């Protein structure tokens, strides 16, 4: 449907024909009718009741009030958006420009700017042609180009005809070829997504769950529980400058329900802030005084980021006494029964190398950004991880909330520092060595998602550049490995190429570059099902694991297209080993906890206090650490001013898409116009950093 402003139909519904007649009654008989809404007066009523002029007047007033309110809301929203644009782009108040640290980022920005300038020039050209009446592309299946001298109307018309000829003969075929290629990739990826969803439905229908060989010892009678031999478990908490979340994470891990003589907790602190180091040391000393077997480790030279930290900790001599290692990032808070639900799966299953739990988010409803992230991550765990775990016994390790068999780590080469996705690296190498994985969808570990767009953007850059680094490094090992051919094909074609490379490539190229270009080259126009029906259906499938998010299906679709810029940029930098692909920025956390989580922690601590505890003697150094901890907690740090950033690539793409929407309006392309308009506004909001929390 073409976008238009036609109020004739609406106006005709609310008008009455004929001459009004005023009737005066000597003995008026008034009736009262209850009005529950604007249209209540026109609903069928009992014969004994009627409606008078006063009721109709009230209904019209209610309708007018509602219409004025809607217009006022839209005007307020538009005014606020214009004010934000003026504040951030013109006066630069409270904003800073996002820096481009790599050559590819600057090159991509330059290419997008070139597209924008070209589209603006063509739009001006087309507007002039439109008002001159040269609508050669309208209402015709094929482009009509004037050829004879009679049809040429001056020099400007001749230049316009030359542009049409050049566009039809040279530009359109190239765009058509590229668009068909991207559409094919889009359909292949959509089929893969549908197969994963069908696998998830089958798991739900058949109630397939990982089973413990010999039964769960902790869900049987007391005799079996007392006879269960608790293995030695090492728990590692890697962290770096985690001031906001270190305390709740250490507290949750120290309350794991496991015999104290069969567990050791390592706090692996890579913080370069000395005040944070003292805070973490004091927290470790506090729990050590309560009888918890916990130690603090700090590296002076922080090489290899998280992989280097874990590798250094696994090099300790006492590691040989432990059979399993559980890993939790600094913002993760496992339940006390986590080890009792995960470790028994290793019993009588010698080929099992990893048990991965699901993430749950305490701040998923904090803002629109966290809600959209929750949709993606719920699909990742509920569908991708669960289906791959059930049918393939392989999936990418999530880096946390998992338990590894130490033998599997050692035989697979241990932690390597060659990429920024050390978790995926060790998972692929373990899979090539024949180890199996289990995903526990029912076991959830609380954590946080980034609340600011800046933090989320950096996280996504690392998550999409690292797999491409790993693909370059692992490809020879995958080809020469001894695993089955179908497993090699799954790793190369599905795990790496389709889900890590093709997805960001076609998403950015098709919806952010080709689609706006086709507005200026109508010969290569994309069909409606490519830009509307299929994307909406795939977004619907993505939201199925989180049904409460259905009202956000349209923002989710638009935001995913917006994030394709960052993902495409990261994918290219990782594939070609550019500088920023090796950059590791710790994701900013807020240290939030849900109300139920706080109640659970309070209950656990109460139980811990009521139980008999072993208090160890404190040395002078430990007492001094506790005193310094108390002083640091009492000293309130000065609040940092929060500011936003301006993202140039997103803003430039916003203006490109809005320019293309104006061009589609001239051609009366309704669906294309609305999609380009809303997608352009989404890019504008993201480019101005108006989504999520501000970052301090």
TAHU-V275896 format. One record per run of one state. SS is the DSSP state (alpha for helix, beta for strand, coil for the rest). FROM is the first residue (numbers start at 1). TO is the last residue. If there is no record, write none. Layout:
ss = (SS | SS)
from = (FROM | FROM)
to = (TO | TO)
This chain:
ss = (coil | alpha | coil | alpha | coil | alpha | coil | beta | coil | alpha | coil | alpha | coil | alpha | coil | alpha | coil | beta | coil | alpha | coil | alpha | beta | coil | alpha | coil | beta | coil | alpha | coil | alpha | coil | beta | coil | beta | coil | alpha | coil | beta | coil | alpha | coil | beta | alpha | coil | alpha | coil | beta | coil | beta | alpha | coil | alpha | coil | alpha | coil | alpha | coil | alpha | coil | alpha | coil | alpha | coil | beta | coil | alpha | coil | alpha | coil | beta | coil | beta | coil)
from = (1 | 8 | 14 | 40 | 43 | 53 | 91 | 95 | 98 | 103 | 132 | 155 | 207 | 217 | 220 | 222 | 228 | 233 | 240 | 246 | 255 | 260 | 263 | 270 | 274 | 290 | 294 | 299 | 305 | 314 | 317 | 322 | 324 | 328 | 333 | 334 | 338 | 347 | 352 | 362 | 368 | 392 | 402 | 406 | 412 | 422 | 433 | 436 | 448 | 452 | 453 | 481 | 485 | 521 | 522 | 525 | 528 | 576 | 579 | 583 | 595 | 611 | 620 | 635 | 643 | 647 | 648 | 667 | 670 | 688 | 692 | 694 | 695 | 696)
to = (7 | 13 | 39 | 42 | 52 | 90 | 94 | 97 | 102 | 131 | 154 | 206 | 216 | 219 | 221 | 227 | 232 | 239 | 245 | 254 | 259 | 262 | 269 | 273 | 289 | 293 | 298 | 304 | 313 | 316 | 321 | 323 | 327 | 332 | 333 | 337 | 346 | 351 | 361 | 367 | 391 | 401 | 405 | 411 | 421 | 432 | 435 | 447 | 451 | 452 | 480 | 484 | 520 | 521 | 524 | 527 | 575 | 578 | 582 | 594 | 610 | 619 | 634 | 642 | 646 | 647 | 666 | 669 | 687 | 691 | 693 | 694 | 695 | 696)
